[in-house]
Amino acid sequence: HYYNYFLDGWNAAQYRGGRFVSEYGFQSFPAFTSWPEARSYGQSELSQLINHRQHSPLGNEPILQMIRYNLPLPTDASGNDYWPELIYLSQLSQAMIVKTETEVYRARRLEHGT
């Protein structure tokens, strides 16, 4: 399995080919609508909840970095739209990373004698 959480996942040149790839991807935040209790939270409470639910030892930084590479981060962290926008951007970034990596593996599927 190849994971590199700090390179631009939209850049196809960074992916190595593999004889067999069984797992790949990138983390995003869950859909805002999947957290019914969160919609009534203030920004501070929502931030605490999202940080509490993040179990990666790297925290949310890899997600934020992937967004930064190709998209503008929301600027007003205290605004009501901050988390819905950030969640959407994380999912957009995740989709582009999975798309790019899938295209690389499909294009290189015959390069390693398979």
The 8 nearest C-alpha neighbors of each residue, nearest first, counted from 0:
[[1, 22, 2, 23, 20, 21, 17, 19],
 [2, 0, 3, 23, 15, 22, 14, 20],
 [3, 1, 4, 0, 23, 24, 25, 5],
 [4, 2, 5, 6, 1, 8, 7, 25],
 [3, 5, 61, 6, 2, 25, 65, 8],
 [4, 6, 3, 61, 7, 64, 65, 8],
 [7, 5, 8, 4, 3, 13, 65, 10],
 [8, 6, 9, 10, 68, 65, 5, 13],
 [7, 9, 96, 10, 6, 65, 11, 99],
 [8, 10, 96, 7, 99, 11, 95, 69],
 [11, 9, 8, 12, 7, 13, 99, 14],
 [10, 12, 13, 14, 99, 9, 103, 100],
 [13, 11, 10, 14, 15, 103, 9, 8],
 [12, 14, 11, 10, 15, 6, 8, 7],
 [15, 13, 12, 11, 16, 100, 103, 10],
 [16, 14, 17, 13, 12, 1, 103, 104],
 [15, 17, 107, 104, 14, 18, 103, 111],
 [16, 18, 19, 20, 15, 111, 104, 108],
 [19, 17, 111, 113, 20, 16, 108, 112],
 [18, 20, 17, 21, 113, 108, 16, 0],
 [21, 19, 22, 17, 18, 0, 23, 104],
 [22, 20, 19, 23, 0, 17, 18, 1],
 [21, 23, 20, 0, 24, 1, 19, 2],
 [24, 22, 0, 1, 21, 2, 25, 20],
 [25, 23, 97, 26, 96, 22, 93, 2],
 [24, 26, 93, 27, 96, 23, 97, 4],
 [25, 27, 93, 62, 28, 24, 89, 90],
 [28, 26, 89, 90, 93, 62, 29, 25],
 [27, 29, 86, 89, 30, 90, 26, 87],
 [30, 28, 31, 27, 33, 86, 90, 34],
 [31, 29, 33, 32, 28, 86, 34, 87],
 [30, 32, 33, 34, 83, 29, 86, 38],
 [33, 31, 30, 34, 35, 38, 29, 37],
 [32, 34, 30, 31, 35, 29, 37, 36],
 [35, 33, 37, 32, 36, 31, 38, 30],
 [36, 34, 37, 38, 33, 32, 39, 31],
 [37, 35, 34, 38, 39, 40, 33, 32],
 [38, 36, 40, 34, 39, 35, 45, 31],
 [37, 39, 36, 40, 35, 34, 31, 32],
 [38, 40, 37, 36, 41, 35, 45, 44],
 [41, 39, 37, 38, 45, 44, 42, 36],
 [40, 42, 44, 43, 45, 39, 79, 38],
 [41, 43, 45, 44, 46, 77, 40, 79],
 [42, 44, 46, 45, 41, 47, 40, 77],
 [45, 43, 47, 41, 46, 42, 40, 48],
 [44, 46, 48, 42, 47, 43, 40, 41],
 [47, 45, 43, 49, 44, 48, 42, 50],
 [46, 48, 44, 50, 45, 49, 51, 43],
 [49, 47, 45, 51, 46, 50, 52, 44],
 [50, 48, 52, 46, 51, 47, 45, 53],
 [49, 51, 47, 53, 52, 48, 46, 58],
 [50, 52, 48, 49, 53, 47, 54, 46],
 [51, 53, 49, 50, 54, 48, 47, 55],
 [54, 52, 50, 51, 55, 58, 49, 59],
 [55, 53, 52, 56, 58, 51, 50, 57],
 [54, 56, 58, 57, 53, 59, 52, 61],
 [55, 57, 58, 54, 53, 59, 60, 61],
 [58, 56, 55, 60, 59, 61, 54, 53],
 [59, 57, 55, 56, 60, 53, 54, 61],
 [58, 60, 62, 61, 63, 57, 53, 50],
 [59, 61, 63, 62, 58, 64, 57, 65],
 [62, 60, 64, 63, 4, 59, 65, 5],
 [63, 61, 65, 60, 64, 59, 27, 66],
 [62, 64, 60, 66, 61, 65, 67, 59],
 [63, 65, 67, 61, 66, 62, 60, 68],
 [66, 64, 62, 68, 67, 63, 61, 7],
 [65, 67, 63, 70, 64, 68, 69, 92],
 [68, 66, 64, 65, 70, 69, 71, 63],
 [69, 67, 65, 66, 7, 70, 64, 71],
 [70, 68, 67, 66, 71, 65, 9, 92],
 [69, 71, 66, 67, 68, 72, 88, 92],
 [72, 70, 67, 73, 69, 66, 68, 74],
 [71, 73, 74, 67, 70, 66, 85, 63],
 [74, 72, 75, 81, 71, 85, 84, 76],
 [73, 75, 76, 72, 81, 71, 78, 77],
 [74, 76, 78, 77, 73, 81, 80, 79],
 [77, 75, 81, 78, 74, 73, 42, 82],
 [76, 78, 75, 42, 79, 81, 43, 80],
 [79, 77, 75, 81, 80, 76, 42, 82],
 [78, 80, 81, 77, 42, 82, 41, 83],
 [79, 81, 78, 83, 82, 84, 85, 75],
 [80, 82, 84, 78, 76, 79, 83, 85],
 [81, 83, 85, 84, 80, 86, 79, 31],
 [82, 84, 86, 80, 85, 81, 31, 87],
 [85, 83, 87, 81, 82, 86, 80, 88],
 [86, 84, 82, 88, 87, 83, 81, 89],
 [85, 87, 89, 83, 28, 84, 88, 82],
 [86, 88, 84, 90, 85, 89, 91, 83],
 [89, 87, 91, 85, 90, 86, 92, 84],
 [90, 88, 27, 86, 92, 87, 91, 93],
 [91, 89, 93, 87, 92, 27, 88, 94],
 [92, 90, 88, 94, 93, 89, 87, 95],
 [91, 93, 89, 95, 90, 94, 88, 66],
 [94, 92, 90, 96, 91, 95, 25, 27],
 [95, 93, 91, 97, 92, 96, 98, 90],
 [94, 96, 98, 92, 93, 97, 99, 9],
 [97, 95, 8, 93, 99, 9, 98, 94],
 [96, 98, 100, 94, 99, 95, 24, 101],
 [99, 97, 95, 101, 96, 100, 94, 102],
 [100, 98, 96, 102, 101, 97, 95, 9],
 [99, 101, 103, 97, 102, 98, 96, 104],
 [102, 100, 98, 104, 103, 99, 97, 105],
 [101, 103, 105, 99, 100, 104, 106, 98],
 [104, 102, 100, 106, 101, 105, 107, 99],
 [103, 105, 107, 101, 106, 102, 108, 100],
 [104, 106, 102, 108, 103, 107, 101, 109],
 [105, 107, 103, 104, 108, 102, 109, 101],
 [108, 106, 104, 110, 105, 109, 103, 16],
 [107, 109, 105, 106, 110, 104, 113, 111],
 [110, 108, 113, 107, 111, 112, 106, 105],
 [111, 109, 107, 108, 112, 113, 16, 18],
 [112, 110, 113, 18, 109, 17, 108, 16],
 [111, 113, 110, 109, 18, 108, 17, 107],
 [112, 109, 111, 18, 108, 110, 19, 17]]
